[in-house]
Amino acid sequence: MSLRVLSPRLAGCVALLVLATPAWAEPAPPATAPAVVGSSAQAALPAQLQDFGAYVDSARKQFDVPGIAVAIVKDGQVVLEQGYGVRELGKPAPVDARTLFAIASNTKAFTAASLQMLAEEGKLDMDDRVIDHLPWFQMSDPYVTREMRIRDLLAHRSGLGLGAGDLLYWPPTGYSTREVVQHLRNVPLATSFRSAYAYDNILFAVATLVIEQVSGQGYADFVRNRIFKPVGMDESLIDMSQLKPGMDVAMGHARFNFAELKPVPPMAWSNNAGAGGIYASVHDLAKWMNLQLDGGKLPDGKRLFSEESQKQMWSMLIPMKIAEPPVPELRDMRPNFAGYGEGWSLSDYHGQRLVWHTGGWPGMVSRVTLVPELKLGVVVLTNQESGAAFNAVTYRVLDAYLGKDKKDWVAAYAAAVKKSEGNADDSWKKHEAARDRNSKPSLPLAGYAGRYRDPWYGDVVVSQQGGKLRMAFAKTAQLAGSMEPWQHDTFIVRWDDRSMNADAFVSYSLDADGKVREVRMEPVSPLTDFSFDFQDLRLAPVKAGKATKAE
């Protein structure tokens, strides 16, 4: 998922740069022709963007992105909506303005808008307690359970750690949305309630259930009927399961083993749609951006939501720490403030307020950026896991409309990517240096096999097959792989699905009698997406014959 400085797949919104990889060896596909947005569209672009197509293609080549789609809106008008490159590597079908991409966590703004719309109708109050609408809702701390408000679900200030609970639905699991939320009672908190920002997805599953409970409709039906239809987002879909053969849709691409770029199949996400399920085109998202920039007003003059609701969505609920840019080339983008509202990130750039979000999905990452005071919006959708590409494109557009000199953001992000990759290499070298290659496991392999249970995830099974150990997460089909000894009682599990780039150390703790007391895990690479929250698992052996607890 792979915004990599804070990795993005589901979250995406906090990363300011992302891992990417070297340019393709083969020639890049040609850019497609611009979508028809009016004869004056090209003329409306600032002079800095007259070579925009060539610039986007340079970003595609540098960061190995087969296809990119971009839309720019200004003062209520669509001044550019265009596709560049191809939908799938090795196939000729071009990306255009109507190509559907998974927008992942950019879905969160739709979830926030849905709740505000229901609040305007008097069906809830944003400061209602969650238990007022879902009496069975429970966090691991009774105080947080009692005090969690609807607004808190959207703000990443619950006390949960970064990506906490993501393994309940990422990669796709067999849990229902309600089961995901029921497991929250066992997900530990990392900080005090409302004391710190930490990006999560699981509370948007709670928000999804609140919307369904209050509206009497499924989340997909509510968003489709109450948002997509009035806004005119006729091409947008709630989930991959709605894709049909022959649709104009991009295929995601990932670097298998952090190396070879290959397509990855679309992923259906039915148990947390409110956190990141939507598929949309830049053509439709241009309408969404204009709605936002016009304070919730629809083209016919009616309102989807009020200016007051938008003010709440765009008000900072929790500040974020501002880190120094990893390389000098990115110094210009360091904000003076940063925080999170309701489904939106908030910061500034050269004195202008930005309201924005990113999203990451298997093989796709994206960014939506609004500059409210300039009535400016830009959306960049990509079909590769490189946030460096969408950031380089976004900042070129922002500079053009802010009257700044041209800056080669492609080169700037390439420098950041190089450093990020170097840090990952250093991390692996440290592991190698610390490894005792002469050590052997304390037990025969059969001693490590068994069924293990984590309080919040559930069961993980380790079996001995053909003289080797295999690990399988009971509710996650993709999390199956072979284990190889690393040192002492630690193994590395290498997942069969090499697109995930999420191999993990598996460390056994033994009791005084040489029996397994606990199993802990952690990602091998710092480039692994944070949604693989293996480090939060506390796996204990399950006694033979003990049934899995039904949820």
C-alpha positions as MATLAB code, in Angstrom:
seq = 'MSLRVLSPRLAGCVALLVLATPAWAEPAPPATAPAVVGSSAQAALPAQLQDFGAYVDSARKQFDVPGIAVAIVKDGQVVLEQGYGVRELGKPAPVDARTLFAIASNTKAFTAASLQMLAEEGKLDMDDRVIDHLPWFQMSDPYVTREMRIRDLLAHRSGLGLGAGDLLYWPPTGYSTREVVQHLRNVPLATSFRSAYAYDNILFAVATLVIEQVSGQGYADFVRNRIFKPVGMDESLIDMSQLKPGMDVAMGHARFNFAELKPVPPMAWSNNAGAGGIYASVHDLAKWMNLQLDGGKLPDGKRLFSEESQKQMWSMLIPMKIAEPPVPELRDMRPNFAGYGEGWSLSDYHGQRLVWHTGGWPGMVSRVTLVPELKLGVVVLTNQESGAAFNAVTYRVLDAYLGKDKKDWVAAYAAAVKKSEGNADDSWKKHEAARDRNSKPSLPLAGYAGRYRDPWYGDVVVSQQGGKLRMAFAKTAQLAGSMEPWQHDTFIVRWDDRSMNADAFVSYSLDADGKVREVRMEPVSPLTDFSFDFQDLRLAPVKAGKATKAE';
ca = [
       0.000    0.000    0.000;
       2.719    1.956   -0.187;
       2.968    5.457    0.754;
       6.035    4.785    2.573;
       7.135    7.464    4.940;
       4.006    6.798    6.730;
       2.823    3.961    4.611;
      -0.564    4.451    3.089;
      -2.534    1.633    1.706;
      -5.581    2.201    3.774;
      -4.492    5.297    5.453;
      -2.389    7.272    3.204;
      -3.426   10.617    4.451;
      -0.487   11.469    6.637;
       2.338   10.605    4.294;
       4.028   13.510    2.597;
       6.199   11.285    0.442;
       6.341    7.703   -0.548;
       8.578    4.912   -1.671;
       8.888    4.504   -5.381;
      11.316    2.691   -7.633;
      13.565    3.347  -10.635;
      12.236    4.155  -14.077;
      11.019    1.568  -16.544;
      13.563    0.035  -18.867;
      11.081    0.082  -21.721;
       9.706    3.258  -23.341;
       6.747    4.805  -21.542;
       3.332    4.601  -23.220;
       2.138    7.857  -24.788;
      -0.196   10.143  -22.910;
      -3.805   10.062  -23.977;
      -5.600   13.039  -25.408;
      -7.261   15.416  -22.945;
     -10.844   14.740  -22.002;
     -13.293   17.254  -23.468;
     -13.906   19.929  -20.854;
     -14.569   22.886  -23.096;
     -12.586   24.603  -25.811;
     -11.040   27.083  -23.407;
      -9.807   24.427  -20.961;
      -6.193   24.401  -22.098;
      -6.064   28.186  -22.355;
      -7.312   28.443  -18.771;
      -4.219   26.713  -17.469;
      -1.416   28.871  -16.075;
       1.665   29.246  -18.238;
       3.587   26.936  -15.894;
       1.275   24.083  -16.860;
       1.439   24.366  -20.640;
       3.944   21.486  -20.598;
       1.969   19.617  -17.959;
       1.539   16.433  -20.016;
       5.265   16.053  -20.461;
       5.787   16.703  -16.750;
       3.252   14.051  -15.708;
       4.914   11.579  -18.056;
       8.280   12.360  -16.484;
       6.776   11.478  -13.099;
       5.366    8.252  -14.510;
       8.746    7.261  -15.906;
      10.715    8.174  -12.804;
       8.414    6.333  -10.405;
       7.312    3.451  -12.671;
       3.632    4.337  -12.784;
       1.817    2.818  -15.791;
      -1.081    5.271  -15.643;
      -2.073    8.551  -13.999;
      -5.285   10.581  -14.200;
      -5.480   14.234  -13.161;
      -8.276   16.770  -12.806;
      -7.906   20.447  -11.908;
     -10.817   22.695  -10.958;
     -10.651   26.458  -10.479;
     -13.425   28.903   -9.605;
     -16.096   26.301  -10.193;
     -14.812   25.270  -13.620;
     -13.022   22.119  -14.704;
      -9.885   23.394  -16.427;
      -8.260   20.014  -17.004;
      -9.248   16.380  -16.736;
      -6.927   13.997  -18.486;
      -5.369   10.560  -18.438;
      -1.757    9.654  -19.096;
      -0.306    6.226  -19.836;
      -2.124    2.910  -19.707;
      -4.624    1.151  -17.477;
      -2.532   -2.020  -17.318;
       1.132   -2.603  -18.016;
       1.674   -4.372  -21.333;
      -1.815   -3.579  -22.666;
      -2.728   -0.666  -24.950;
      -5.957    0.582  -23.314;
      -5.226    4.175  -22.225;
      -6.098    5.908  -18.984;
      -8.586    8.701  -19.592;
     -10.593   11.118  -17.471;
     -13.304    8.514  -16.918;
     -11.042    5.619  -15.907;
     -12.060    4.265  -12.506;
      -9.431    3.939   -9.775;
      -9.700    2.764   -6.188;
      -9.573    6.017   -4.198;
      -9.098    4.178   -0.878;
      -8.969    6.555    2.109;
     -10.290    9.452    0.063;
     -13.555    7.630    0.831;
     -13.317    8.929    4.399;
     -14.518   12.391    3.353;
     -17.702   10.811    1.959;
     -18.265    9.047    5.274;
     -17.805   12.315    7.164;
     -20.223   14.108    4.825;
     -22.785   11.334    5.311;
     -22.727   11.772    9.079;
     -22.988   15.547    8.848;
     -25.960   15.221    6.494;
     -27.706   12.936    8.970;
     -26.934   15.423   11.746;
     -28.563   18.217    9.734;
     -31.675   16.055    9.466;
     -31.767   15.686   13.244;
     -31.174   11.947   13.141;
     -28.015   12.275   15.193;
     -25.773   14.879   16.739;
     -22.063   14.819   15.993;
     -21.454   14.979   19.743;
     -23.750   12.048   20.503;
     -22.042    9.167   22.239;
     -21.444    6.221   19.948;
     -23.225    3.979   22.474;
     -26.351    6.134   22.036;
     -26.660    4.573   18.578;
     -24.713    1.327   18.947;
     -25.319    0.255   22.579;
     -23.118   -2.801   22.153;
     -20.076   -0.738   21.050;
     -17.073   -1.248   23.310;
     -13.454   -0.078   23.411;
     -10.799   -1.697   25.603;
     -11.126    1.116   28.153;
     -14.555    1.718   29.795;
     -14.019    5.481   29.942;
     -13.269    5.668   26.215;
     -16.300    3.478   25.495;
     -18.514    5.848   27.439;
     -17.059    9.093   26.109;
     -16.429    8.235   22.436;
     -18.497   10.652   20.335;
     -19.571   10.373   16.698;
     -17.110   13.129   15.817;
     -14.257   11.193   17.427;
     -14.750    8.342   14.959;
     -13.517   10.625   12.170;
     -10.525   12.282   13.826;
      -7.831    9.661   14.666;
      -7.626   10.760   18.301;
      -9.129    7.732   20.049;
      -5.949    6.514   21.742;
      -5.559    3.603   19.342;
      -2.103    3.168   17.832;
      -1.208    3.695   14.189;
      -3.231    1.289   12.047;
      -4.528   -0.562   15.105;
      -6.817   -3.424   14.199;
      -6.170   -3.215   10.460;
      -5.508   -6.966   10.240;
      -9.194   -7.516   11.013;
      -9.988   -6.469    7.439;
      -6.652   -5.986    5.668;
      -5.870   -8.054    3.675;
      -9.556   -9.034    3.224;
     -10.884  -11.231    6.018;
     -13.959  -13.331    6.676;
     -15.191  -11.040    9.444;
     -18.363   -8.998    8.979;
     -18.324   -5.258    9.692;
     -20.093   -5.845   12.990;
     -17.584   -8.554   13.963;
     -14.728   -6.182   13.146;
     -16.206   -3.565   15.454;
     -16.955   -6.118   18.183;
     -13.265   -7.039   18.220;
     -12.407   -3.441   19.174;
     -13.002   -4.289   22.819;
      -9.760   -6.272   22.756;
      -7.629   -3.875   20.706;
      -5.282   -2.151   23.197;
      -4.956    1.610   23.381;
      -1.549    3.195   22.829;
      -2.199    6.660   24.293;
      -4.752    8.543   26.330;
      -8.084    9.412   24.751;
      -7.879   12.539   22.527;
      -4.255   13.115   23.513;
      -2.488   12.319   20.225;
      -3.011   11.762   16.518;
      -2.632    8.196   15.228;
      -4.193    7.215   11.921;
      -6.694    4.370   12.114;
      -9.261    2.775    9.816;
     -11.247    0.665   12.234;
     -13.277    3.531   13.695;
     -14.561    4.285   10.215;
     -16.108    0.808   10.350;
     -17.927    2.045   13.440;
     -18.974    5.171   11.520;
     -20.256    2.940    8.717;
     -22.500    1.094   11.162;
     -23.752    4.349   12.696;
     -24.755    5.587    9.234;
     -26.599    2.342    8.565;
     -28.288    2.304   11.960;
     -29.454    5.915   11.800;
     -30.445    6.064    8.121;
     -31.993    2.618    7.848;
     -29.989    2.040    4.653;
     -26.855    0.136    3.822;
     -23.757    2.333    3.547;
     -23.472    1.718   -0.198;
     -27.106    2.677   -0.808;
     -26.834    5.812    1.311;
     -23.707    7.121   -0.419;
     -24.993    6.171   -3.871;
     -28.428    7.767   -3.433;
     -27.644   10.681   -1.140;
     -24.241   11.785   -2.490;
     -23.309   10.261   -5.865;
     -26.662   10.923   -7.554;
     -27.181   14.575   -6.530;
     -23.527   15.446   -7.170;
     -23.668   13.764  -10.590;
     -20.996   11.184   -9.827;
     -22.670    8.736  -12.200;
     -19.608    6.571  -12.782;
     -18.539    6.080   -9.172;
     -18.899    2.765   -7.357;
     -18.844    1.882   -3.678;
     -16.808   -1.292   -3.972;
     -14.822   -3.420   -6.407;
     -17.612   -5.999   -6.372;
     -19.645   -3.600   -8.540;
     -17.082   -3.628  -11.361;
     -18.253   -5.315  -14.552;
     -16.323   -6.675  -17.554;
     -15.592   -4.031  -20.152;
     -15.624   -1.100  -17.711;
     -13.009    1.637  -18.066;
     -11.063    0.706  -14.943;
      -7.394    0.810  -14.015;
      -5.502   -2.253  -12.846;
      -3.298   -1.762   -9.806;
       0.422   -2.550   -9.928;
       2.848   -3.445   -7.149;
       6.501   -4.353   -6.884;
       6.590   -8.027   -5.999;
       9.408   -8.589   -3.508;
      10.016   -4.817   -3.677;
      11.343   -5.467   -7.189;
       9.407   -6.584  -10.274;
       6.393   -4.441  -11.196;
       3.338   -6.579  -11.922;
      -0.454   -6.196  -11.887;
      -2.331   -7.043   -8.702;
      -5.987   -8.076   -8.827;
      -8.717   -5.746   -7.562;
      -9.618   -6.154   -3.904;
     -13.157   -6.207   -2.546;
     -13.513   -4.655    0.889;
     -16.953   -5.339    2.242;
     -16.324   -5.113    5.985;
     -15.014   -1.535    6.228;
     -16.348    0.274    3.161;
     -16.561    3.624    4.951;
     -12.784    3.714    5.409;
     -11.799    3.142    1.803;
     -14.050    1.309   -0.611;
     -14.921    3.796   -3.371;
     -13.882    3.532   -7.035;
     -14.096    6.825   -8.941;
     -12.727    8.727  -11.943;
     -11.163   12.175  -11.998;
     -14.194   13.253  -14.032;
     -16.470   12.453  -11.095;
     -14.036   13.663   -8.446;
     -13.843   17.055  -10.183;
     -17.556   17.410   -9.346;
     -16.863   16.376   -5.749;
     -14.081   18.962   -5.445;
     -16.273   21.741   -6.857;
     -19.026   20.801   -4.398;
     -16.534   21.050   -1.546;
     -15.071   24.333   -2.758;
     -18.581   25.788   -3.058;
     -19.436   24.996    0.557;
     -21.664   22.005   -0.144;
     -23.740   23.686   -2.867;
     -24.915   21.554   -5.783;
     -24.955   22.807   -9.399;
     -28.732   23.421   -9.194;
     -28.245   25.721   -6.196;
     -29.522   23.246   -3.628;
     -27.273   22.093   -0.828;
     -25.914   18.639   -0.130;
     -24.758   19.932    3.251;
     -24.522   23.332    4.903;
     -21.562   25.658    5.145;
     -21.633   25.062    8.902;
     -21.268   21.318    8.351;
     -18.341   21.913    6.046;
     -16.772   24.245    8.582;
     -16.921   21.405   11.107;
     -15.410   18.913    8.676;
     -12.568   21.314    7.912;
     -11.873   22.323   11.542;
      -8.835   20.826   13.222;
      -9.766   18.282   15.868;
      -6.275   16.975   16.583;
      -2.871   18.454   15.710;
      -0.168   16.406   14.008;
       3.515   16.569   14.751;
       5.481   18.259   11.982;
       8.607   16.364   11.042;
      11.553   17.811    9.203;
      11.591   16.827    5.519;
      13.868   13.829    4.948;
      15.866   15.584    2.231;
      16.679   19.282    1.609;
      14.873   19.154   -1.742;
      11.536   18.903    0.099;
      12.172   21.781    2.496;
       9.714   24.060    0.664;
       6.760   21.845    1.473;
       7.220   21.806    5.250;
       3.946   23.170    6.694;
       3.550   25.664    9.508;
       0.631   23.692   10.911;
      -0.803   20.244   10.371;
      -3.789   18.465   11.796;
      -6.861   16.403   11.054;
     -10.519   17.320   10.910;
     -13.415   15.048   10.003;
     -12.107   12.831    7.226;
      -9.716   15.532    5.953;
      -6.074   16.416    6.572;
      -5.373   20.109    7.184;
      -2.120   21.986    6.628;
      -0.682   24.943    4.728;
       1.633   25.590    1.811;
       3.235   28.990    1.130;
       0.639   30.669    3.331;
      -2.375   28.967    1.765;
      -4.591   26.605    3.728;
      -4.759   23.092    2.265;
      -7.599   20.627    2.830;
      -6.512   17.271    1.490;
      -6.284   13.536    1.808;
      -4.467   10.613    0.261;
      -5.405    7.006   -0.197;
      -3.627    3.726   -0.789;
      -4.909    0.391   -2.070;
      -3.277   -2.721   -3.516;
      -1.526   -1.270   -6.545;
      -3.108    2.202   -6.414;
      -2.502    5.437   -4.506;
      -4.121    8.839   -4.869;
      -4.381   12.372   -3.542;
      -7.167   14.985   -3.445;
      -6.066   18.530   -2.551;
      -8.232   21.632   -2.070;
      -7.070   25.241   -1.671;
     -10.302   26.830   -0.408;
      -9.297   30.482   -0.607;
      -8.261   30.056   -4.260;
     -11.278   27.872   -5.177;
      -8.659   25.431   -6.477;
      -8.728   21.660   -6.426;
      -6.495   18.962   -7.882;
      -6.927   15.209   -7.814;
      -4.258   12.727   -8.892;
      -5.093    9.021   -9.251;
      -2.372    6.454  -10.003;
      -2.220    2.714  -10.652;
       1.046    2.032   -8.846;
       2.030    2.214   -5.193;
       4.060    5.413   -5.492;
       2.945    8.410   -3.499;
       6.034   10.225   -4.774;
       4.332   10.438   -8.173;
       1.051   11.951   -6.985;
       2.855   14.395   -4.725;
       5.207   15.551   -7.498;
       2.217   16.195   -9.765;
       0.148   17.886   -7.054;
       2.853   20.334   -6.011;
       3.563   21.321   -9.622;
      -0.106   22.356   -9.913;
      -0.103   24.187   -6.578;
       3.044   26.125   -7.499;
       1.520   27.172  -10.823;
      -1.606   28.644   -9.233;
       0.337   30.232   -6.376;
       2.628   31.986   -8.868;
       5.763   30.206   -7.673;
       8.761   29.434   -9.825;
       8.820   26.024  -11.434;
      10.396   23.390   -9.216;
      11.337   19.907  -10.311;
       9.313   18.009   -7.739;
      10.001   14.775   -9.605;
      13.702   15.146   -8.842;
      12.961   16.224   -5.266;
      10.826   13.179   -4.552;
      13.294   10.924   -6.345;
      15.920   12.063   -3.824;
      13.539   11.275   -0.954;
      12.769    7.851   -2.399;
      16.459    7.088   -2.734;
      17.014    7.958    0.907;
      14.020    5.884    2.020;
      15.299    2.869    0.102;
      18.761    3.385    1.583;
      17.317    3.451    5.090;
      15.528    0.171    4.389;
      18.775   -1.372    3.184;
      20.524   -0.194    6.344;
      17.783   -1.724    8.482;
      18.253   -5.120    6.832;
      22.034   -4.902    7.220;
      21.572   -4.310   10.958;
      19.397   -7.408   11.210;
      22.021   -9.390    9.315;
      24.815   -8.099   11.547;
      22.917   -9.051   14.706;
      22.068  -12.537   13.479;
      23.776  -15.528   15.074;
      24.108  -17.821   12.092;
      25.377  -20.686   14.241;
      22.287  -20.760   16.417;
      19.604  -23.389   16.062;
      15.972  -23.551   17.173;
      15.560  -24.799   20.748;
      12.784  -27.212   19.793;
      12.162  -29.641   16.974;
       9.953  -27.980   14.342;
       6.900  -29.838   15.602;
       7.319  -28.012   18.913;
       6.524  -24.696   17.258;
       3.459  -25.928   15.409;
      -0.004  -25.426   16.812;
      -2.982  -23.109   16.954;
      -2.338  -19.692   18.491;
      -4.864  -17.039   19.440;
      -4.644  -13.270   19.704;
      -7.309  -11.524   21.808;
      -8.349   -9.102   19.046;
      -7.476  -10.809   15.770;
      -8.329  -14.425   16.481;
      -6.523  -17.577   15.426;
      -3.264  -18.179   13.585;
      -2.256  -21.746   12.730;
       1.330  -22.987   12.405;
       1.627  -26.430   10.856;
       4.479  -28.704    9.882;
       4.350  -29.671    6.215;
       7.084  -31.527    4.343;
       9.713  -30.814    6.954;
       8.921  -27.081    7.042;
       6.660  -24.805    9.051;
       3.689  -23.027    7.446;
       1.740  -20.129    8.960;
      -1.862  -19.299    8.090;
      -4.115  -16.592    9.549;
      -7.480  -18.270   10.060;
      -9.611  -15.365    8.772;
      -7.197  -13.975    6.151;
      -6.656  -16.151    3.089;
      -3.777  -14.043    1.775;
      -1.770  -14.361    4.984;
      -0.370  -17.825    4.349;
       3.321  -18.510    3.967;
       6.360  -20.608    4.773;
       8.530  -20.067    7.831;
      12.301  -20.386    7.755;
      14.623  -20.314   10.760;
      16.322  -16.970   11.370;
      18.105  -17.386   14.691;
      17.398  -19.077   18.026;
      13.597  -19.274   18.356;
      12.873  -16.634   15.713;
      11.721  -17.428   12.185;
      10.855  -15.335    9.125;
       7.491  -15.988    7.504;
       7.563  -15.318    3.771;
       4.031  -14.911    2.458;
       3.010  -16.788   -0.679;
       1.540  -13.565   -2.097;
       4.727  -11.682   -2.929;
       2.883   -8.472   -3.821;
       2.248   -7.689   -0.151;
       5.902   -6.994    0.718;
       5.076   -7.840    4.313;
       7.362  -10.678    5.415;
       7.620  -10.795    9.186;
       9.819  -12.043   11.997;
       8.039  -14.629   14.155;
       9.577  -14.927   17.630;
       8.669  -17.647   20.126;
       8.994  -17.260   23.900;
       9.385  -20.480   25.867;
       8.488  -21.233   29.454;
      10.721  -22.992   31.985;
       9.645  -26.389   30.646;
      10.490  -25.542   27.065;
       6.883  -25.064   25.993;
       5.748  -22.118   23.862;
       4.375  -19.368   26.084;
       3.786  -16.635   23.484;
       4.481  -15.727   19.857;
       5.239  -12.177   18.734;
       5.624  -10.819   15.210;
       7.037   -7.722   13.539;
       7.576   -6.679    9.908;
      11.021   -7.409    8.503;
      11.209   -4.248    6.389;
      10.495   -0.663    7.458;
       8.887   -0.247    4.022;
       6.085   -2.668    4.918;
       2.738   -0.924    5.061;
       1.659   -0.016    8.590;
      -1.669   -1.762    8.087;
       0.164   -5.034    8.586;
       0.104   -4.394   12.322;
       1.776   -7.688   13.248;
       3.573   -6.027   16.154;
       0.266   -5.641   18.020;
      -0.437   -9.384   18.070;
      -0.027  -11.350   21.311;
      -0.387  -14.958   20.171;
      -0.814  -17.582   22.891;
      -1.109  -21.341   22.378;
      -4.636  -22.734   22.250;
      -5.069  -25.945   24.180;
      -6.025  -28.921   22.062;
      -9.770  -29.320   21.724;
     -10.555  -25.732   22.746;
     -12.977  -24.263   20.211;
     -12.483  -20.871   18.663;
     -14.581  -18.297   20.459;
     -17.493  -17.227   18.299;
     -17.819  -13.535   17.688;
];
